């Protein structure tokens, strides 16, 4: 895991509960086999009513018990440059 990705995950883990007044907490995803896709983390919704007054996107979590988080940062394998490289090299 790259440094920006690790920083983003730590920030969610450390700040989510404080920013939402305890309405949402971060949970690391369960370990799974390497052949499968794994999300970056889960936001667990504890008190959805507290989210109404918060700035977007927090109120969007009100109708859920948990929200899967996948962090995409500049330089990730799905950024524009990587997609352009993979499509141009796929043709031969």
mmCIF file as gemmi writes it, N, C-alpha and C atoms, coordinates in Angstrom:
data_model
loop_
_atom_site.group_PDB
_atom_site.id
_atom_site.type_symbol
_atom_site.label_atom_id
_atom_site.label_alt_id
_atom_site.label_comp_id
_atom_site.label_asym_id
_atom_site.label_entity_id
_atom_site.label_seq_id
_atom_site.pdbx_PDB_ins_code
_atom_site.Cartn_x
_atom_site.Cartn_y
_atom_site.Cartn_z
_atom_site.occupancy
_atom_site.B_iso_or_equiv
_atom_site.pdbx_formal_charge
_atom_site.auth_seq_id
_atom_site.auth_asym_id
_atom_site.pdbx_PDB_model_num
ATOM 1 N N . UNK Axp A 1 ? 0.85 -1.168 0 1 0 ? 1 A 1
ATOM 2 C CA . UNK Axp A 1 ? 0 0 0 1 0 ? 1 A 1
ATOM 3 C C . UNK Axp A 1 ? 0.897 1.233 0 1 0 ? 1 A 1
ATOM 4 N N . UNK Axp A 2 ? 0.585 2.185 -0.883 1 0 ? 2 A 1
ATOM 5 C CA . UNK Axp A 2 ? 1.371 3.401 -0.975 1 0 ? 2 A 1
ATOM 6 C C . UNK Axp A 2 ? 1.119 4.343 0.185 1 0 ? 2 A 1
ATOM 7 N N . UNK Axp A 3 ? 2.002 5.306 0.355 1 0 ? 3 A 1
ATOM 8 C CA . UNK Axp A 3 ? 1.881 6.257 1.46 1 0 ? 3 A 1
ATOM 9 C C . UNK Axp A 3 ? 0.593 7.097 1.403 1 0 ? 3 A 1
ATOM 10 N N . UNK Axp A 4 ? 0.188 7.652 0.24 1 0 ? 4 A 1
ATOM 11 C CA . UNK Axp A 4 ? -1.061 8.42 0.221 1 0 ? 4 A 1
ATOM 12 C C . UNK Axp A 4 ? -2.269 7.567 0.592 1 0 ? 4 A 1
ATOM 13 N N . UNK Axp A 5 ? -2.29 6.322 0.141 1 0 ? 5 A 1
ATOM 14 C CA . UNK Axp A 5 ? -3.391 5.42 0.451 1 0 ? 5 A 1
ATOM 15 C C . UNK Axp A 5 ? -3.451 5.133 1.944 1 0 ? 5 A 1
ATOM 16 N N . UNK Axp A 6 ? -2.305 4.867 2.543 1 0 ? 6 A 1
ATOM 17 C CA . UNK Axp A 6 ? -2.222 4.619 3.981 1 0 ? 6 A 1
ATOM 18 C C . UNK Axp A 6 ? -2.658 5.854 4.759 1 0 ? 6 A 1
ATOM 19 N N . UNK Axp A 7 ? -2.233 7.03 4.328 1 0 ? 7 A 1
ATOM 20 C CA . UNK Axp A 7 ? -2.63 8.283 4.985 1 0 ? 7 A 1
ATOM 21 C C . UNK Axp A 7 ? -4.143 8.463 4.926 1 0 ? 7 A 1
ATOM 22 N N . UNK Axp A 8 ? -4.748 8.205 3.762 1 0 ? 8 A 1
ATOM 23 C CA . UNK Axp A 8 ? -6.199 8.364 3.613 1 0 ? 8 A 1
ATOM 24 C C . UNK Axp A 8 ? -6.946 7.397 4.53 1 0 ? 8 A 1
ATOM 25 N N . UNK Axp A 9 ? -6.518 6.155 4.596 1 0 ? 9 A 1
ATOM 26 C CA . UNK Axp A 9 ? -7.176 5.178 5.467 1 0 ? 9 A 1
ATOM 27 C C . UNK Axp A 9 ? -7.038 5.559 6.931 1 0 ? 9 A 1
ATOM 28 N N . UNK Axp A 10 ? -5.847 5.996 7.333 1 0 ? 10 A 1
ATOM 29 C CA . UNK Axp A 10 ? -5.644 6.419 8.725 1 0 ? 10 A 1
ATOM 30 C C . UNK Axp A 10 ? -6.506 7.629 9.064 1 0 ? 10 A 1
ATOM 31 N N . UNK Axp A 11 ? -6.631 8.548 8.116 1 0 ? 11 A 1
ATOM 32 C CA . UNK Axp A 11 ? -7.452 9.737 8.345 1 0 ? 11 A 1
ATOM 33 C C . UNK Axp A 11 ? -8.908 9.347 8.572 1 0 ? 11 A 1
ATOM 34 N N . UNK Axp A 12 ? -9.451 8.466 7.727 1 0 ? 12 A 1
ATOM 35 C CA . UNK Axp A 12 ? -10.821 7.991 7.936 1 0 ? 12 A 1
ATOM 36 C C . UNK Axp A 12 ? -10.939 7.298 9.293 1 0 ? 12 A 1
ATOM 37 N N . UNK Axp A 13 ? -9.99 6.439 9.624 1 0 ? 13 A 1
ATOM 38 C CA . UNK Axp A 13 ? -10.046 5.696 10.876 1 0 ? 13 A 1
ATOM 39 C C . UNK Axp A 13 ? -10.007 6.625 12.092 1 0 ? 13 A 1
ATOM 40 N N . UNK Axp A 14 ? -9.205 7.667 12.026 1 0 ? 14 A 1
ATOM 41 C CA . UNK Axp A 14 ? -9.026 8.557 13.168 1 0 ? 14 A 1
ATOM 42 C C . UNK Axp A 14 ? -10.069 9.665 13.262 1 0 ? 14 A 1
ATOM 43 N N . UNK Axp A 15 ? -10.599 10.122 12.138 1 0 ? 15 A 1
ATOM 44 C CA . UNK Axp A 15 ? -11.426 11.323 12.151 1 0 ? 15 A 1
ATOM 45 C C . UNK Axp A 15 ? -12.929 11.1 11.955 1 0 ? 15 A 1
ATOM 46 N N . UNK Axp A 16 ? -13.347 9.966 11.395 1 0 ? 16 A 1
ATOM 47 C CA . UNK Axp A 16 ? -14.758 9.761 11.073 1 0 ? 16 A 1
ATOM 48 C C . UNK Axp A 16 ? -15.659 9.901 12.296 1 0 ? 16 A 1
ATOM 49 N N . UNK Axp A 17 ? -15.318 9.223 13.38 1 0 ? 17 A 1
ATOM 50 C CA . UNK Axp A 17 ? -16.162 9.27 14.571 1 0 ? 17 A 1
ATOM 51 C C . UNK Axp A 17 ? -16.263 10.69 15.132 1 0 ? 17 A 1
ATOM 52 N N . UNK Axp A 18 ? -15.137 11.398 15.166 1 0 ? 18 A 1
ATOM 53 C CA . UNK Axp A 18 ? -15.144 12.771 15.69 1 0 ? 18 A 1
ATOM 54 C C . UNK Axp A 18 ? -15.971 13.688 14.797 1 0 ? 18 A 1
ATOM 55 N N . UNK Axp A 19 ? -15.772 13.592 13.487 1 0 ? 19 A 1
ATOM 56 C CA . UNK Axp A 19 ? -16.474 14.479 12.556 1 0 ? 19 A 1
ATOM 57 C C . UNK Axp A 19 ? -17.978 14.254 12.517 1 0 ? 19 A 1
ATOM 58 N N . UNK Axp A 20 ? -18.412 13.025 12.806 1 0 ? 20 A 1
ATOM 59 C CA . UNK Axp A 20 ? -19.844 12.715 12.762 1 0 ? 20 A 1
ATOM 60 C C . UNK Axp A 20 ? -20.475 12.679 14.146 1 0 ? 20 A 1
ATOM 61 N N . UNK Axp A 21 ? -19.753 13.121 15.163 1 0 ? 21 A 1
ATOM 62 C CA . UNK Axp A 21 ? -20.282 13.128 16.527 1 0 ? 21 A 1
ATOM 63 C C . UNK Axp A 21 ? -20.61 11.739 17.041 1 0 ? 21 A 1
ATOM 64 N N . UNK Axp A 22 ? -19.873 10.745 16.586 1 0 ? 22 A 1
ATOM 65 C CA . UNK Axp A 22 ? -20.097 9.376 17.026 1 0 ? 22 A 1
ATOM 66 C C . UNK Axp A 22 ? -21.154 8.631 16.234 1 0 ? 22 A 1
ATOM 67 N N . UNK Axp A 23 ? -21.725 9.271 15.226 1 0 ? 23 A 1
ATOM 68 C CA . UNK Axp A 23 ? -22.779 8.627 14.435 1 0 ? 23 A 1
ATOM 69 C C . UNK Axp A 23 ? -22.219 7.555 13.512 1 0 ? 23 A 1
ATOM 70 N N . UNK Axp A 24 ? -20.956 7.689 13.091 1 0 ? 24 A 1
ATOM 71 C CA . UNK Axp A 24 ? -20.336 6.732 12.182 1 0 ? 24 A 1
ATOM 72 C C . UNK Axp A 24 ? -18.932 6.43 12.693 1 0 ? 24 A 1
ATOM 73 N N . UNK Axp A 25 ? -18.536 5.172 12.597 1 0 ? 25 A 1
ATOM 74 C CA . UNK Axp A 25 ? -17.161 4.792 12.908 1 0 ? 25 A 1
ATOM 75 C C . UNK Axp A 25 ? -16.567 4.052 11.721 1 0 ? 25 A 1
ATOM 76 N N . UNK Axp A 26 ? -15.257 4.025 11.653 1 0 ? 26 A 1
ATOM 77 C CA . UNK Axp A 26 ? -14.508 3.319 10.598 1 0 ? 26 A 1
ATOM 78 C C . UNK Axp A 26 ? -14.205 1.905 11.078 1 0 ? 26 A 1
ATOM 79 N N . UNK Axp A 27 ? -14.262 0.961 10.16 1 0 ? 27 A 1
ATOM 80 C CA . UNK Axp A 27 ? -13.839 -0.402 10.469 1 0 ? 27 A 1
ATOM 81 C C . UNK Axp A 27 ? -12.973 -0.908 9.336 1 0 ? 27 A 1
ATOM 82 N N . UNK Axp A 28 ? -11.815 -1.478 9.66 1 0 ? 28 A 1
ATOM 83 C CA . UNK Axp A 28 ? -10.998 -2.095 8.632 1 0 ? 28 A 1
ATOM 84 C C . UNK Axp A 28 ? -11.753 -3.286 8.075 1 0 ? 28 A 1
ATOM 85 N N . UNK Axp A 29 ? -11.589 -3.562 6.789 1 0 ? 29 A 1
ATOM 86 C CA . UNK Axp A 29 ? -12.313 -4.691 6.192 1 0 ? 29 A 1
ATOM 87 C C . UNK Axp A 29 ? -11.745 -6.017 6.684 1 0 ? 29 A 1
ATOM 88 N N . UNK Axp A 30 ? -12.552 -7.076 6.599 1 0 ? 30 A 1
ATOM 89 C CA . UNK Axp A 30 ? -12.031 -8.387 6.99 1 0 ? 30 A 1
ATOM 90 C C . UNK Axp A 30 ? -10.966 -8.856 6.009 1 0 ? 30 A 1
ATOM 91 N N . UNK Axp A 31 ? -10.037 -9.65 6.487 1 0 ? 31 A 1
ATOM 92 C CA . UNK Axp A 31 ? -9.009 -10.209 5.619 1 0 ? 31 A 1
ATOM 93 C C . UNK Axp A 31 ? -9.645 -11.25 4.704 1 0 ? 31 A 1
ATOM 94 N N . UNK Axp A 32 ? -9.278 -11.197 3.435 1 0 ? 32 A 1
ATOM 95 C CA . UNK Axp A 32 ? -9.764 -12.188 2.491 1 0 ? 32 A 1
ATOM 96 C C . UNK Axp A 32 ? -8.609 -12.665 1.63 1 0 ? 32 A 1
ATOM 97 N N . UNK Axp A 33 ? -8.837 -13.731 0.885 1 0 ? 33 A 1
ATOM 98 C CA . UNK Axp A 33 ? -7.777 -14.271 0.036 1 0 ? 33 A 1
ATOM 99 C C . UNK Axp A 33 ? -7.325 -13.241 -0.982 1 0 ? 33 A 1
ATOM 100 N N . UNK Axp A 34 ? -6.074 -13.313 -1.369 1 0 ? 34 A 1
ATOM 101 C CA . UNK Axp A 34 ? -5.494 -12.326 -2.279 1 0 ? 34 A 1
ATOM 102 C C . UNK Axp A 34 ? -6.1 -12.345 -3.673 1 0 ? 34 A 1
ATOM 103 N N . UNK Axp A 35 ? -6.717 -13.447 -4.08 1 0 ? 35 A 1
ATOM 104 C CA . UNK Axp A 35 ? -7.296 -13.499 -5.418 1 0 ? 35 A 1
ATOM 105 C C . UNK Axp A 35 ? -8.57 -12.679 -5.529 1 0 ? 35 A 1
ATOM 106 N N . UNK Axp A 36 ? -9.118 -12.268 -4.412 1 0 ? 36 A 1
ATOM 107 C CA . UNK Axp A 36 ? -10.385 -11.542 -4.422 1 0 ? 36 A 1
ATOM 108 C C . UNK Axp A 36 ? -10.15 -10.058 -4.188 1 0 ? 36 A 1
ATOM 109 N N . UNK Axp A 37 ? -11.124 -9.275 -4.575 1 0 ? 37 A 1
ATOM 110 C CA . UNK Axp A 37 ? -11.07 -7.826 -4.373 1 0 ? 37 A 1
ATOM 111 C C . UNK Axp A 37 ? -11.465 -7.506 -2.938 1 0 ? 37 A 1
ATOM 112 N N . UNK Axp A 38 ? -10.775 -6.55 -2.334 1 0 ? 38 A 1
ATOM 113 C CA . UNK Axp A 38 ? -11.067 -6.143 -0.964 1 0 ? 38 A 1
ATOM 114 C C . UNK Axp A 38 ? -11.218 -4.635 -0.918 1 0 ? 38 A 1
ATOM 115 N N . UNK Axp A 39 ? -12.256 -4.161 -0.238 1 0 ? 39 A 1
ATOM 116 C CA . UNK Axp A 39 ? -12.446 -2.717 -0.108 1 0 ? 39 A 1
ATOM 117 C C . UNK Axp A 39 ? -11.424 -2.155 0.882 1 0 ? 39 A 1
ATOM 118 N N . UNK Axp A 40 ? -11.342 -0.82 0.942 1 0 ? 40 A 1
ATOM 119 C CA . UNK Axp A 40 ? -10.404 -0.173 1.856 1 0 ? 40 A 1
ATOM 120 C C . UNK Axp A 40 ? -10.913 -0.122 3.284 1 0 ? 40 A 1
ATOM 121 N N . UNK Axp A 41 ? -12.219 -0.109 3.469 1 0 ? 41 A 1
ATOM 122 C CA . UNK Axp A 41 ? -12.776 -0.051 4.813 1 0 ? 41 A 1
ATOM 123 C C . UNK Axp A 41 ? -14.28 0.047 4.794 1 0 ? 41 A 1
ATOM 124 N N . UNK Axp A 42 ? -14.863 0.049 5.989 1 0 ? 42 A 1
ATOM 125 C CA . UNK Axp A 42 ? -16.307 0.166 6.146 1 0 ? 42 A 1
ATOM 126 C C . UNK Axp A 42 ? -16.608 1.307 7.101 1 0 ? 42 A 1
ATOM 127 N N . UNK Axp A 43 ? -17.646 2.068 6.808 1 0 ? 43 A 1
ATOM 128 C CA . UNK Axp A 43 ? -18.17 3.059 7.744 1 0 ? 43 A 1
ATOM 129 C C . UNK Axp A 43 ? -19.402 2.432 8.376 1 0 ? 43 A 1
ATOM 130 N N . UNK Axp A 44 ? -19.393 2.284 9.698 1 0 ? 44 A 1
ATOM 131 C CA . UNK Axp A 44 ? -20.507 1.68 10.424 1 0 ? 44 A 1
ATOM 132 C C . UNK Axp A 44 ? -21.401 2.786 10.964 1 0 ? 44 A 1
ATOM 133 N N . UNK Axp A 45 ? -22.676 2.776 10.587 1 0 ? 45 A 1
ATOM 134 C CA . UNK Axp A 45 ? -23.615 3.828 10.966 1 0 ? 45 A 1
ATOM 135 C C . UNK Axp A 45 ? -24.263 3.456 12.297 1 0 ? 45 A 1
ATOM 136 N N . UNK Axp A 46 ? -24.022 4.276 13.335 1 0 ? 46 A 1
ATOM 137 C CA . UNK Axp A 46 ? -24.546 4.001 14.67 1 0 ? 46 A 1
ATOM 138 C C . UNK Axp A 46 ? -25.744 4.877 15.008 1 0 ? 46 A 1
ATOM 139 N N . UNK Axp A 47 ? -25.697 6.156 14.65 1 0 ? 47 A 1
ATOM 140 C CA . UNK Axp A 47 ? -26.775 7.092 14.994 1 0 ? 47 A 1
ATOM 141 C C . UNK Axp A 47 ? -27.096 7.958 13.775 1 0 ? 47 A 1
ATOM 142 N N . UNK Axp A 48 ? -27.893 7.433 12.854 1 0 ? 48 A 1
ATOM 143 C CA . UNK Axp A 48 ? -28.162 8.143 11.607 1 0 ? 48 A 1
ATOM 144 C C . UNK Axp A 48 ? -28.818 9.509 11.794 1 0 ? 48 A 1
ATOM 145 N N . UNK Axp A 49 ? -29.592 9.692 12.836 1 0 ? 49 A 1
ATOM 146 C CA . UNK Axp A 49 ? -30.264 10.979 13.055 1 0 ? 49 A 1
ATOM 147 C C . UNK Axp A 49 ? -29.267 12.12 13.234 1 0 ? 49 A 1
ATOM 148 N N . UNK Axp A 50 ? -28.087 11.825 13.752 1 0 ? 50 A 1
ATOM 149 C CA . UNK Axp A 50 ? -27.08 12.858 13.957 1 0 ? 50 A 1
ATOM 150 C C . UNK Axp A 50 ? -26.467 13.352 12.656 1 0 ? 50 A 1
ATOM 151 N N . UNK Axp A 51 ? -26.689 12.619 11.571 1 0 ? 51 A 1
ATOM 152 C CA . UNK Axp A 51 ? -26.072 12.965 10.293 1 0 ? 51 A 1
ATOM 153 C C . UNK Axp A 51 ? -26.837 14.032 9.518 1 0 ? 51 A 1
ATOM 154 N N . UNK Axp A 52 ? -28.076 14.287 9.885 1 0 ? 52 A 1
ATOM 155 C CA . UNK Axp A 52 ? -28.941 15.213 9.144 1 0 ? 52 A 1
ATOM 156 C C . UNK Axp A 52 ? -28.316 16.591 8.988 1 0 ? 52 A 1
ATOM 157 N N . UNK Axp A 53 ? -27.713 17.115 10.022 1 0 ? 53 A 1
ATOM 158 C CA . UNK Axp A 53 ? -27.184 18.479 10.011 1 0 ? 53 A 1
ATOM 159 C C . UNK Axp A 53 ? -25.75 18.587 9.487 1 0 ? 53 A 1
ATOM 160 N N . UNK Axp A 54 ? -25.107 17.46 9.22 1 0 ? 54 A 1
ATOM 161 C CA . UNK Axp A 54 ? -23.72 17.497 8.751 1 0 ? 54 A 1
ATOM 162 C C . UNK Axp A 54 ? -23.642 17.831 7.267 1 0 ? 54 A 1
ATOM 163 N N . UNK Axp A 55 ? -22.502 18.357 6.86 1 0 ? 55 A 1
ATOM 164 C CA . UNK Axp A 55 ? -22.272 18.666 5.444 1 0 ? 55 A 1
ATOM 165 C C . UNK Axp A 55 ? -22.171 17.37 4.636 1 0 ? 55 A 1
ATOM 166 N N . UNK Axp A 56 ? -22.456 17.481 3.36 1 0 ? 56 A 1
ATOM 167 C CA . UNK Axp A 56 ? -22.34 16.334 2.453 1 0 ? 56 A 1
ATOM 168 C C . UNK Axp A 56 ? -20.906 15.825 2.482 1 0 ? 56 A 1
ATOM 169 N N . UNK Axp A 57 ? -20.703 14.56 2.353 1 0 ? 57 A 1
ATOM 170 C CA . UNK Axp A 57 ? -21.645 13.505 1.978 1 0 ? 57 A 1
ATOM 171 C C . UNK Axp A 57 ? -22.228 12.732 3.148 1 0 ? 57 A 1
ATOM 172 N N . UNK Axp A 58 ? -21.939 13.116 4.397 1 0 ? 58 A 1
ATOM 173 C CA . UNK Axp A 58 ? -22.348 12.332 5.562 1 0 ? 58 A 1
ATOM 174 C C . UNK Axp A 58 ? -23.839 12.014 5.62 1 0 ? 58 A 1
ATOM 175 N N . UNK Axp A 59 ? -24.765 12.949 5.328 1 0 ? 59 A 1
ATOM 176 C CA . UNK Axp A 59 ? -26.19 12.616 5.402 1 0 ? 59 A 1
ATOM 177 C C . UNK Axp A 59 ? -26.616 11.478 4.47 1 0 ? 59 A 1
ATOM 178 N N . UNK Axp A 60 ? -25.856 11.235 3.412 1 0 ? 60 A 1
ATOM 179 C CA . UNK Axp A 60 ? -26.197 10.158 2.477 1 0 ? 60 A 1
ATOM 180 C C . UNK Axp A 60 ? -26.131 8.779 3.14 1 0 ? 60 A 1
ATOM 181 N N . UNK Axp A 61 ? -25.456 8.661 4.265 1 0 ? 61 A 1
ATOM 182 C CA . UNK Axp A 61 ? -25.306 7.371 4.943 1 0 ? 61 A 1
ATOM 183 C C . UNK Axp A 61 ? -26.494 7.024 5.833 1 0 ? 61 A 1
ATOM 184 N N . UNK Axp A 62 ? -27.444 7.937 5.998 1 0 ? 62 A 1
ATOM 185 C CA . UNK Axp A 62 ? -28.542 7.732 6.951 1 0 ? 62 A 1
ATOM 186 C C . UNK Axp A 62 ? -29.363 6.469 6.712 1 0 ? 62 A 1
ATOM 187 N N . UNK Axp A 63 ? -29.583 6.09 5.492 1 0 ? 63 A 1
ATOM 188 C CA . UNK Axp A 63 ? -30.429 4.934 5.204 1 0 ? 63 A 1
ATOM 189 C C . UNK Axp A 63 ? -29.707 3.603 5.215 1 0 ? 63 A 1
ATOM 190 N N . UNK Axp A 64 ? -28.485 3.574 5.73 1 0 ? 64 A 1
ATOM 191 C CA . UNK Axp A 64 ? -27.672 2.365 5.669 1 0 ? 64 A 1
ATOM 192 C C . UNK Axp A 64 ? -27.125 1.992 7.044 1 0 ? 64 A 1
ATOM 193 N N . UNK Axp A 65 ? -26.791 0.714 7.218 1 0 ? 65 A 1
ATOM 194 C CA . UNK Axp A 65 ? -26.137 0.259 8.443 1 0 ? 65 A 1
ATOM 195 C C . UNK Axp A 65 ? -24.62 0.349 8.302 1 0 ? 65 A 1
ATOM 196 N N . UNK Axp A 66 ? -24.144 0.175 7.073 1 0 ? 66 A 1
ATOM 197 C CA . UNK Axp A 66 ? -22.716 0.316 6.799 1 0 ? 66 A 1
ATOM 198 C C . UNK Axp A 66 ? -22.539 0.775 5.361 1 0 ? 66 A 1
ATOM 199 N N . UNK Axp A 67 ? -21.394 1.436 5.113 1 0 ? 67 A 1
ATOM 200 C CA . UNK Axp A 67 ? -21.06 1.929 3.784 1 0 ? 67 A 1
ATOM 201 C C . UNK Axp A 67 ? -19.646 1.457 3.463 1 0 ? 67 A 1
ATOM 202 N N . UNK Axp A 68 ? -19.503 0.776 2.334 1 0 ? 68 A 1
ATOM 203 C CA . UNK Axp A 68 ? -18.188 0.316 1.913 1 0 ? 68 A 1
ATOM 204 C C . UNK Axp A 68 ? -17.426 1.498 1.315 1 0 ? 68 A 1
ATOM 205 N N . UNK Axp A 69 ? -16.144 1.623 1.66 1 0 ? 69 A 1
ATOM 206 C CA . UNK Axp A 69 ? -15.324 2.72 1.176 1 0 ? 69 A 1
ATOM 207 C C . UNK Axp A 69 ? -14.186 2.165 0.323 1 0 ? 69 A 1
ATOM 208 N N . UNK Axp A 70 ? -14.034 2.734 -0.854 1 0 ? 70 A 1
ATOM 209 C CA . UNK Axp A 70 ? -12.911 2.423 -1.732 1 0 ? 70 A 1
ATOM 210 C C . UNK Axp A 70 ? -12.26 3.758 -2.062 1 0 ? 70 A 1
ATOM 211 N N . UNK Axp A 71 ? -11.056 3.967 -1.587 1 0 ? 71 A 1
ATOM 212 C CA . UNK Axp A 71 ? -10.351 5.231 -1.781 1 0 ? 71 A 1
ATOM 213 C C . UNK Axp A 71 ? -9.594 5.197 -3.1 1 0 ? 71 A 1
ATOM 214 N N . UNK Axp A 72 ? -9.8 6.192 -3.931 1 0 ? 72 A 1
ATOM 215 C CA . UNK Axp A 72 ? -9.081 6.301 -5.196 1 0 ? 72 A 1
ATOM 216 C C . UNK Axp A 72 ? -8.279 7.591 -5.16 1 0 ? 72 A 1
ATOM 217 N N . UNK Axp A 73 ? -6.978 7.458 -5.25 1 0 ? 73 A 1
ATOM 218 C CA . UNK Axp A 73 ? -6.077 8.593 -5.161 1 0 ? 73 A 1
ATOM 219 C C . UNK Axp A 73 ? -5.32 8.757 -6.466 1 0 ? 73 A 1
ATOM 220 N N . UNK Axp A 74 ? -4.837 9.94 -6.699 1 0 ? 74 A 1
ATOM 221 C CA . UNK Axp A 74 ? -4.031 10.18 -7.895 1 0 ? 74 A 1
ATOM 222 C C . UNK Axp A 74 ? -2.891 9.174 -7.938 1 0 ? 74 A 1
ATOM 223 N N . UNK Axp A 75 ? -2.679 8.568 -9.085 1 0 ? 75 A 1
ATOM 224 C CA . UNK Axp A 75 ? -1.621 7.591 -9.236 1 0 ? 75 A 1
ATOM 225 C C . UNK Axp A 75 ? -2.064 6.163 -8.989 1 0 ? 75 A 1
ATOM 226 N N . UNK Axp A 76 ? -3.313 5.967 -8.53 1 0 ? 76 A 1
ATOM 227 C CA . UNK Axp A 76 ? -3.821 4.608 -8.378 1 0 ? 76 A 1
ATOM 228 C C . UNK Axp A 76 ? -3.854 3.918 -9.728 1 0 ? 76 A 1
ATOM 229 N N . UNK Axp A 77 ? -3.97 2.614 -9.708 1 0 ? 77 A 1
ATOM 230 C CA . UNK Axp A 77 ? -3.966 1.831 -10.934 1 0 ? 77 A 1
ATOM 231 C C . UNK Axp A 77 ? -5.165 2.097 -11.838 1 0 ? 77 A 1
ATOM 232 N N . UNK Axp A 78 ? -6.16 2.851 -11.372 1 0 ? 78 A 1
ATOM 233 C CA . UNK Axp A 78 ? -7.315 3.147 -12.221 1 0 ? 78 A 1
ATOM 234 C C . UNK Axp A 78 ? -7.365 4.612 -12.662 1 0 ? 78 A 1
ATOM 235 N N . UNK Axp A 79 ? -6.271 5.328 -12.474 1 0 ? 79 A 1
ATOM 236 C CA . UNK Axp A 79 ? -6.283 6.714 -12.924 1 0 ? 79 A 1
ATOM 237 C C . UNK Axp A 79 ? -6.221 6.773 -14.449 1 0 ? 79 A 1
ATOM 238 N N . UNK Axp A 80 ? -6.46 7.943 -15.025 1 0 ? 80 A 1
ATOM 239 C CA . UNK Axp A 80 ? -6.566 8.117 -16.471 1 0 ? 80 A 1
ATOM 240 C C . UNK Axp A 80 ? -5.328 7.605 -17.218 1 0 ? 80 A 1
ATOM 241 N N . UNK Axp A 81 ? -4.133 7.927 -16.727 1 0 ? 81 A 1
ATOM 242 C CA . UNK Axp A 81 ? -2.911 7.518 -17.403 1 0 ? 81 A 1
ATOM 243 C C . UNK Axp A 81 ? -2.805 5.994 -17.481 1 0 ? 81 A 1
ATOM 244 N N . UNK Axp A 82 ? -3.125 5.306 -16.382 1 0 ? 82 A 1
ATOM 245 C CA . UNK Axp A 82 ? -3.048 3.851 -16.381 1 0 ? 82 A 1
ATOM 246 C C . UNK Axp A 82 ? -4.04 3.245 -17.357 1 0 ? 82 A 1
ATOM 247 N N . UNK Axp A 83 ? -5.228 3.821 -17.419 1 0 ? 83 A 1
ATOM 248 C CA . UNK Axp A 83 ? -6.249 3.326 -18.358 1 0 ? 83 A 1
ATOM 249 C C . UNK Axp A 83 ? -5.782 3.537 -19.792 1 0 ? 83 A 1
ATOM 250 N N . UNK Axp A 84 ? -5.221 4.698 -20.087 1 0 ? 84 A 1
ATOM 251 C CA . UNK Axp A 84 ? -4.725 4.969 -21.434 1 0 ? 84 A 1
ATOM 252 C C . UNK Axp A 84 ? -3.607 4.01 -21.8 1 0 ? 84 A 1
ATOM 253 N N . UNK Axp A 85 ? -2.7 3.729 -20.855 1 0 ? 85 A 1
ATOM 254 C CA . UNK Axp A 85 ? -1.614 2.799 -21.123 1 0 ? 85 A 1
ATOM 255 C C . UNK Axp A 85 ? -2.127 1.4 -21.372 1 0 ? 85 A 1
ATOM 256 N N . UNK Axp A 86 ? -3.091 0.963 -20.574 1 0 ? 86 A 1
ATOM 257 C CA . UNK Axp A 86 ? -3.571 -0.404 -20.736 1 0 ? 86 A 1
ATOM 258 C C . UNK Axp A 86 ? -4.365 -0.576 -22.025 1 0 ? 86 A 1
ATOM 259 N N . UNK Axp A 87 ? -5.092 0.434 -22.463 1 0 ? 87 A 1
ATOM 260 C CA . UNK Axp A 87 ? -5.854 0.285 -23.692 1 0 ? 87 A 1
ATOM 261 C C . UNK Axp A 87 ? -4.946 0.383 -24.908 1 0 ? 87 A 1
ATOM 262 N N . UNK Axp A 88 ? -3.886 1.203 -24.839 1 0 ? 88 A 1
ATOM 263 C CA . UNK Axp A 88 ? -2.994 1.331 -25.991 1 0 ? 88 A 1
ATOM 264 C C . UNK Axp A 88 ? -2.099 0.096 -26.121 1 0 ? 88 A 1
ATOM 265 N N . UNK Axp A 89 ? -1.732 -0.519 -24.998 1 0 ? 89 A 1
ATOM 266 C CA . UNK Axp A 89 ? -0.876 -1.712 -25.075 1 0 ? 89 A 1
ATOM 267 C C . UNK Axp A 89 ? -1.685 -2.969 -25.356 1 0 ? 89 A 1
ATOM 268 N N . UNK Axp A 90 ? -3.003 -2.91 -25.126 1 0 ? 90 A 1
ATOM 269 C CA . UNK Axp A 90 ? -3.844 -4.09 -25.366 1 0 ? 90 A 1
ATOM 270 C C . UNK Axp A 90 ? -3.961 -4.392 -26.854 1 0 ? 90 A 1
ATOM 271 N N . UNK Axp A 91 ? -3.881 -3.348 -27.678 1 0 ? 91 A 1
ATOM 272 C CA . UNK Axp A 91 ? -4.026 -3.536 -29.101 1 0 ? 91 A 1
ATOM 273 C C . UNK Axp A 91 ? -2.778 -4.085 -29.76 1 0 ? 91 A 1
ATOM 274 N N . UNK Axp A 92 ? -1.685 -4.118 -29.037 1 0 ? 92 A 1
ATOM 275 C CA . UNK Axp A 92 ? -0.487 -4.719 -29.596 1 0 ? 92 A 1
ATOM 276 C C . UNK Axp A 92 ? 0.508 -3.725 -29.917 1 0 ? 92 A 1
